[in-house]
Amino acid sequence: MGIKISESRKREIIQGFYQLSKVNGLENTSIAKIGKHLGMPPSLVMHYFPTREILISNLISYILQQMLLIYQPMLKELEIQNYADPHTFVNRLFSRDWNLLLDDGVFYSCYSLIFRNKRIKDEYRVLHEKLREYLKDILDRDENLIGKDTELLSEQIFVVVEGAYYYLSMFDDPEVYEQKVTIFKNQVYDLLRKYEVQHL
C-alpha cells in the first residue's frame, strides 16, 4: 500500500512540475513553487526528489510516456491486421496530437540541458532510443516490410520527424504550417515506398 501511495505522490509531483513548467518555463519552476502549487511542503517534494536534476530526469521519463501515446492507433491497427496503413502511420507521426500530449517549450527546455549535464544528456539519448525502438517494432510487424532494414528506416524517419518539429515550431501561420507538414509527410512516404516489399 505504501509503495502505491509513494508512486502516486511521485506522479503527482512530476505532473505538477510539468504543468508549472508549461506556464512559467522550466527555468522558473522551483521546488518551492511546485510545493505551493500542489499544496504540500517543499520538504515533501525533496523527500521524493532530493535534487532538481533527479526531478528533471523523472520529467523526461514522463515526456517519453506521453510521446509513446502517439503510436497507439498504429498498434491497434496492427492487432487487427499485419499492415499499418501508410496514411494512418504518417498522419500520426505528424499529428497535432503531439501538441496536446506534450508542450514543446518544456521538451526543448529540458533538451537544452544536455549540453551542460551528462545525466540529462544520457536520459535524452535513452528517450530517443526508446522512441526508435517503438517505431521499429511497428515497422517489423508490417508484412510489407519483411526482410527490410527497419532499424535504418526508423532512424531515417525520425531524422525527418524531429527536424520537422523543430522547424515547424517557428511558424504561426496555419496555412504555411500545413504546407510545410505536407512536404515532410511526403518525405516519409518516399522512405516507406523505398523500403516496401514489391509483391508480384
C-alpha positions as a Markdown table, in Angstrom:
| # | Residue | x | y | z |
|---|---|---|---|---|
| 1 | Met | 0.0 | 0.0 | 0.0 |
| 2 | Gly | 2.8 | 2.4 | 0.9 |
| 3 | Ile | 4.5 | 1.7 | -2.4 |
| 4 | Lys | 1.3 | 2.6 | -4.3 |
| 5 | Ile | 1.0 | 5.9 | -2.3 |
| 6 | Ser | 4.6 | 6.7 | -2.9 |
| 7 | Glu | 4.3 | 6.1 | -6.7 |
| 8 | Ser | 1.1 | 8.1 | -6.8 |
| 9 | Arg | 2.7 | 11.0 | -5.0 |
| 10 | Lys | 5.7 | 11.0 | -7.3 |
| 11 | Arg | 3.5 | 11.1 | -10.3 |
| 12 | Glu | 1.5 | 13.9 | -8.8 |
| 13 | Ile | 4.7 | 15.9 | -8.3 |
| 14 | Ile | 6.0 | 15.3 | -11.8 |
| 15 | Gln | 2.7 | 16.2 | -13.4 |
| 16 | Gly | 2.7 | 19.4 | -11.2 |
| 17 | Phe | 6.2 | 20.2 | -12.3 |
| 18 | Tyr | 5.2 | 19.7 | -15.9 |
| 19 | Gln | 2.1 | 21.9 | -15.7 |
| 20 | Leu | 4.0 | 24.7 | -13.9 |
| 21 | Ser | 6.9 | 24.5 | -16.5 |
| 22 | Lys | 4.3 | 24.9 | -19.3 |
| 23 | Val | 3.1 | 28.1 | -17.8 |
| 24 | Asn | 6.2 | 29.6 | -16.2 |
| 25 | Gly | 9.0 | 27.9 | -18.1 |
| 26 | Leu | 11.3 | 25.2 | -16.7 |
| 27 | Glu | 13.9 | 27.6 | -15.5 |
| 28 | Asn | 11.4 | 29.5 | -13.4 |
| 29 | Thr | 9.8 | 26.4 | -11.8 |
| 30 | Ser | 11.4 | 25.8 | -8.4 |
| 31 | Ile | 10.7 | 23.0 | -5.8 |
| 32 | Ala | 9.1 | 25.7 | -3.6 |
| 33 | Lys | 6.7 | 26.7 | -6.4 |
| 34 | Ile | 5.9 | 23.0 | -7.0 |
| 35 | Gly | 5.1 | 22.5 | -3.4 |
| 36 | Lys | 2.9 | 25.6 | -3.3 |
| 37 | His | 1.1 | 24.6 | -6.4 |
| 38 | Leu | 0.3 | 21.1 | -5.0 |
| 39 | Gly | -0.4 | 22.3 | -1.5 |
| 40 | Met | 2.5 | 20.4 | 0.0 |
| 41 | Pro | 5.6 | 21.5 | 1.9 |
| 42 | Pro | 8.8 | 21.7 | -0.3 |
| 43 | Ser | 10.4 | 19.2 | 2.1 |
| 44 | Leu | 8.0 | 16.6 | 0.9 |
| 45 | Val | 8.8 | 17.3 | -2.7 |
| 46 | Met | 12.5 | 16.9 | -1.8 |
| 47 | His | 11.8 | 13.7 | 0.0 |
| 48 | Tyr | 10.8 | 12.1 | -3.3 |
| 49 | Phe | 13.2 | 14.1 | -5.5 |
| 50 | Pro | 16.3 | 15.2 | -3.5 |
| 51 | Thr | 17.7 | 17.3 | -6.3 |
| 52 | Arg | 16.4 | 19.3 | -9.2 |
| 53 | Glu | 18.5 | 17.0 | -11.5 |
| 54 | Ile | 16.6 | 13.9 | -10.3 |
| 55 | Leu | 13.3 | 15.8 | -10.7 |
| 56 | Ile | 14.1 | 16.7 | -14.3 |
| 57 | Ser | 15.3 | 13.2 | -15.0 |
| 58 | Asn | 11.8 | 11.9 | -14.0 |
| 59 | Leu | 10.2 | 14.7 | -16.0 |
| 60 | Ile | 12.0 | 13.3 | -19.1 |
| 61 | Ser | 10.6 | 9.9 | -18.4 |
| 62 | Tyr | 7.1 | 11.4 | -18.2 |
| 63 | Ile | 7.7 | 13.1 | -21.5 |
| 64 | Leu | 8.7 | 9.7 | -23.1 |
| 65 | Gln | 5.4 | 8.2 | -21.8 |
| 66 | Gln | 3.4 | 11.0 | -23.3 |
| 67 | Met | 5.3 | 10.7 | -26.6 |
| 68 | Leu | 4.7 | 7.0 | -26.9 |
| 69 | Leu | 0.9 | 7.5 | -26.8 |
| 70 | Ile | 1.1 | 8.9 | -30.3 |
| 71 | Tyr | 1.7 | 5.3 | -31.6 |
| 72 | Gln | -1.4 | 3.7 | -30.0 |
| 73 | Pro | -3.7 | 4.0 | -33.1 |
| 74 | Met | -1.0 | 2.3 | -35.2 |
| 75 | Leu | -0.5 | -0.5 | -32.7 |
| 76 | Lys | -4.3 | -1.1 | -32.6 |
| 77 | Glu | -4.4 | -1.3 | -36.3 |
| 78 | Leu | -1.6 | -3.9 | -36.3 |
| 79 | Glu | -3.6 | -6.0 | -33.8 |
| 80 | Ile | -6.3 | -6.5 | -36.4 |
| 81 | Gln | -4.0 | -6.8 | -39.5 |
| 82 | Asn | -0.3 | -7.2 | -40.2 |
| 83 | Tyr | -0.3 | -4.0 | -42.0 |
| 84 | Ala | -0.1 | -0.3 | -41.0 |
| 85 | Asp | -1.8 | 1.9 | -43.5 |
| 86 | Pro | 0.8 | 4.5 | -44.6 |
| 87 | His | -1.7 | 7.3 | -44.3 |
| 88 | Thr | -2.5 | 6.3 | -40.7 |
| 89 | Phe | 1.2 | 5.9 | -40.0 |
| 90 | Val | 2.3 | 9.2 | -41.4 |
| 91 | Asn | -0.6 | 11.2 | -40.1 |
| 92 | Arg | 0.1 | 10.0 | -36.6 |
| 93 | Leu | 3.7 | 11.0 | -36.8 |
| 94 | Phe | 2.7 | 14.5 | -37.9 |
| 95 | Ser | -0.4 | 14.8 | -35.9 |
| 96 | Arg | -1.4 | 17.9 | -34.0 |
| 97 | Asp | -2.0 | 15.5 | -31.1 |
| 98 | Trp | 1.7 | 15.9 | -30.3 |
| 99 | Asn | 0.9 | 19.4 | -29.2 |
| 100 | Leu | -1.9 | 18.1 | -26.9 |
| 101 | Leu | 0.3 | 15.3 | -25.4 |
| 102 | Leu | 3.4 | 17.4 | -25.0 |
| 103 | Asp | 4.4 | 21.0 | -24.6 |
| 104 | Asp | 7.3 | 22.0 | -27.0 |
| 105 | Gly | 8.6 | 24.6 | -24.6 |
| 106 | Val | 9.1 | 22.0 | -21.8 |
| 107 | Phe | 10.5 | 19.5 | -24.2 |
| 108 | Tyr | 13.1 | 21.8 | -25.6 |
| 109 | Ser | 13.9 | 23.4 | -22.3 |
| 110 | Cys | 14.8 | 20.0 | -20.9 |
| 111 | Tyr | 16.7 | 19.2 | -24.1 |
| 112 | Ser | 18.9 | 22.3 | -23.9 |
| 113 | Leu | 20.3 | 21.0 | -20.6 |
| 114 | Ile | 22.1 | 18.1 | -22.4 |
| 115 | Phe | 24.9 | 20.5 | -23.2 |
| 116 | Arg | 25.7 | 21.1 | -19.6 |
| 117 | Asn | 24.5 | 18.0 | -17.8 |
| 118 | Lys | 25.7 | 14.4 | -18.7 |
| 119 | Arg | 22.9 | 12.7 | -16.8 |
| 120 | Ile | 20.3 | 14.6 | -18.6 |
| 121 | Lys | 22.1 | 14.0 | -21.9 |
| 122 | Asp | 22.0 | 10.3 | -21.2 |
| 123 | Glu | 18.3 | 10.5 | -20.3 |
| 124 | Tyr | 17.6 | 12.2 | -23.6 |
| 125 | Arg | 19.6 | 9.6 | -25.5 |
| 126 | Val | 17.6 | 6.8 | -23.9 |
| 127 | Leu | 14.4 | 8.7 | -24.6 |
| 128 | His | 15.2 | 8.8 | -28.4 |
| 129 | Glu | 16.4 | 5.3 | -28.5 |
| 130 | Lys | 13.1 | 4.1 | -26.9 |
| 131 | Leu | 11.1 | 6.1 | -29.5 |
| 132 | Arg | 13.1 | 4.5 | -32.3 |
| 133 | Glu | 12.7 | 1.0 | -30.8 |
| 134 | Tyr | 8.9 | 1.6 | -30.6 |
| 135 | Leu | 8.8 | 2.7 | -34.2 |
| 136 | Lys | 11.0 | -0.2 | -35.3 |
| 137 | Asp | 8.6 | -2.6 | -33.6 |
| 138 | Ile | 5.7 | -1.2 | -35.5 |
| 139 | Leu | 7.6 | -1.4 | -38.8 |
| 140 | Asp | 8.7 | -5.0 | -38.0 |
| 141 | Arg | 5.1 | -6.1 | -37.7 |
| 142 | Asp | 4.2 | -4.7 | -41.2 |
| 143 | Glu | 4.2 | -7.6 | -43.7 |
| 144 | Asn | 5.1 | -5.2 | -46.4 |
| 145 | Leu | 8.5 | -4.5 | -44.8 |
| 146 | Ile | 9.5 | -8.1 | -44.1 |
| 147 | Gly | 13.3 | -8.6 | -44.7 |
| 148 | Lys | 13.9 | -4.9 | -44.8 |
| 149 | Asp | 16.3 | -2.9 | -42.6 |
| 150 | Thr | 13.7 | -1.4 | -40.3 |
| 151 | Glu | 16.3 | -0.2 | -37.9 |
| 152 | Leu | 17.7 | 2.1 | -40.5 |
| 153 | Leu | 14.3 | 3.0 | -41.8 |
| 154 | Ser | 13.1 | 4.1 | -38.3 |
| 155 | Glu | 16.3 | 6.1 | -37.9 |
| 156 | Gln | 15.7 | 7.9 | -41.2 |
| 157 | Ile | 12.0 | 8.6 | -40.4 |
| 158 | Phe | 12.9 | 10.1 | -37.0 |
| 159 | Val | 15.5 | 12.4 | -38.6 |
| 160 | Val | 12.7 | 13.8 | -40.7 |
| 161 | Val | 10.1 | 14.0 | -37.9 |
| 162 | Glu | 12.4 | 15.5 | -35.3 |
| 163 | Gly | 13.9 | 18.0 | -37.7 |
| 164 | Ala | 10.4 | 18.9 | -38.9 |
| 165 | Tyr | 9.0 | 19.6 | -35.4 |
| 166 | Tyr | 12.0 | 21.8 | -34.6 |
| 167 | Tyr | 11.5 | 23.7 | -37.8 |
| 168 | Leu | 7.6 | 23.8 | -37.6 |
| 169 | Ser | 7.7 | 25.4 | -34.1 |
| 170 | Met | 8.8 | 28.6 | -35.8 |
| 171 | Phe | 5.6 | 29.0 | -37.9 |
| 172 | Asp | 2.4 | 30.5 | -36.5 |
| 173 | Asp | 0.5 | 30.9 | -39.8 |
| 174 | Pro | -1.7 | 27.7 | -40.1 |
| 175 | Glu | -1.5 | 27.7 | -43.9 |
| 176 | Val | 2.3 | 27.9 | -44.1 |
| 177 | Tyr | 2.4 | 25.3 | -41.3 |
| 178 | Glu | 0.3 | 22.8 | -43.3 |
| 179 | Gln | 2.3 | 23.4 | -46.4 |
| 180 | Lys | 5.5 | 22.5 | -44.6 |
| 181 | Val | 3.8 | 19.5 | -43.0 |
| 182 | Thr | 2.8 | 18.2 | -46.4 |
| 183 | Ile | 6.5 | 18.4 | -47.6 |
| 184 | Phe | 7.7 | 16.4 | -44.6 |
| 185 | Lys | 4.9 | 13.8 | -44.9 |
| 186 | Asn | 5.9 | 13.2 | -48.5 |
| 187 | Gln | 9.5 | 12.7 | -47.4 |
| 188 | Val | 8.3 | 9.9 | -45.1 |
| 189 | Tyr | 6.1 | 8.4 | -47.8 |
| 190 | Asp | 9.1 | 8.3 | -50.1 |
| 191 | Leu | 11.1 | 6.5 | -47.4 |
| 192 | Leu | 8.3 | 3.9 | -46.9 |
| 193 | Arg | 7.9 | 3.3 | -50.6 |
| 194 | Lys | 11.7 | 2.8 | -50.9 |
| 195 | Tyr | 11.6 | 0.0 | -48.3 |
| 196 | Glu | 8.3 | -1.7 | -49.1 |
| 197 | Val | 8.3 | -5.3 | -50.4 |
| 198 | Gln | 7.3 | -5.4 | -54.0 |
| 199 | His | 4.6 | -8.0 | -54.4 |
| 200 | Leu | 4.1 | -9.8 | -57.6 |
